[in-house]
């Protein structure tokens, strides 16, 4: 009779062992799935932050590279025009008394 008891006991213990392995396997699969989702979320956040940083960098570059008026050139031009006498103003051609505002221009025509 010891064999009669030992065989069902071995089967029961083997079944419990297999059941435990299945449960552990399922738990490991769930843990792996959670870890994968967590990693995907971390990658998404990193990509988002990198894109935002890229935009900030580009905006800063554009701000730095903005063209500013060449004040020196403008002043030199006006000084040269002023040497033409009292008739040379912003409203007239240098050396001329005829106003230039009446002419068609890119901005006014």
Secondary structure, DSSP 8 states (H G I E B T S, - for coil): -HHHHHHHHHHHHHHHHHHHHHHHHHHHHHHHHHHHHHHHHHHHHHHHHHHHHHHHHHHHHHHHH-----HHHHHHHHHHHHTT-TT-STTB-TT--SBSTTS--TTT-
